């Protein structure tokens, strides 16, 4: 990752958007085609673990490197800025979801 908190937070949002879009539209395409099996819970757990690893990378990799290089303040600042930008982006996504839901926009609801 970068030392730009905006890019780090944007990467996390982009990953989440890609994952949710894939699951949302993929499940519609596979409706009635895939039988429930032991592999579905395994797939969900594997996706969860992958997501946790990627979020750790997006949020912690560069701050940890800065901390280990003796730049504690820079590392903490980068981490907090990334989390702050991610929080703002999360609020924006929720507001957009509420607007789309209240307007009843077809295909997005």
N, C-alpha and C positions, 0 to 999 in steps of 0.2 A: 504494500500500500504506500501511500504518499504521506507527506507531512502536512498535507492540506486537508483539514477536517471536513470540508465540504465534499471533496471527492470520496473520502472514506464513508461518510454518511450516505451519499448518493449511491455508492456501490451497494450498500446494504439495502436501500430502498429498491434499487433496480433488481437485486436478487430476489427480494420478497415479491415484487410485482411479477417477475418472470415465473416464479414458483406457483403463485396463486393463479395466474392466468393459465398456466399449463394444467394445474389440477382442475380448475373450473371448467375449462373447455374440453380437456381430455376426458373428464368423467362424463360429460354429455355425449361425447363420441363413443365411449365404451359402454354406455348404458345398455344393459341386457346382454352384453357380449361376454363380459368377464364374470365368472362365478367366484363367489367368496371362497377363499382358501387361506391356508396358513401364511401364504406369501404376501397377502395384503397387509397384515399387521407388521410383518418384517419390513416391507417396503416403507411403511409409514415411520417406523422406528429408525430405519436407515436414513430417511429424509430428515428426520428430526436431528439426528446426530450430525449429519452433514451440515445442516443449517447452523447448529451450535458451533461447529468448527469454523465455518465461514464467518459467522458474526464475531467470533473471537479474533479471527484474523483481521477483519475489517476494523474492529474497535481497539484491539490490544497490541497488535504486532509492532507498529511504529512507536507508540508510547513506551512499550517495554524496552525496545532497542535504545530509545533516548534515555530511559531510566538506567539501563545497564552501562551506558556510555558516560554516566555521571551528570546527565542533564535532567535532573529530577523535575524541576519546575516546568521545563519545556514538555516533558512527557505527560505530566499531570494536566497541563494546559491543553495539549493536543487531545488527550482523552476526553476531558470535559467539554471542549468545543465540539468534538465529534458527536458526543452524546446529546449535547444541546441542539445541534443542527438536526440530528436524527429525530429528536423530540418534536421540533418544529415541523419537520416533514411529516411525521406521524399525525400530528394535529391537522395538518393540511389534508392528508388522505382521509381522515375521519370526517372533516367538514365537507369535502367533495362527496364522500359516500352518503352523507346525510342529505346533501342537496340533490344528488342523483336519485336517491330513494324518495324524496318528497316530490320531485318532479315526475317520477315514474318514467324515466327515459328508457325506451325499449332497448333491449340488448345489453344494457349496463346494469340493470336492476337485478 
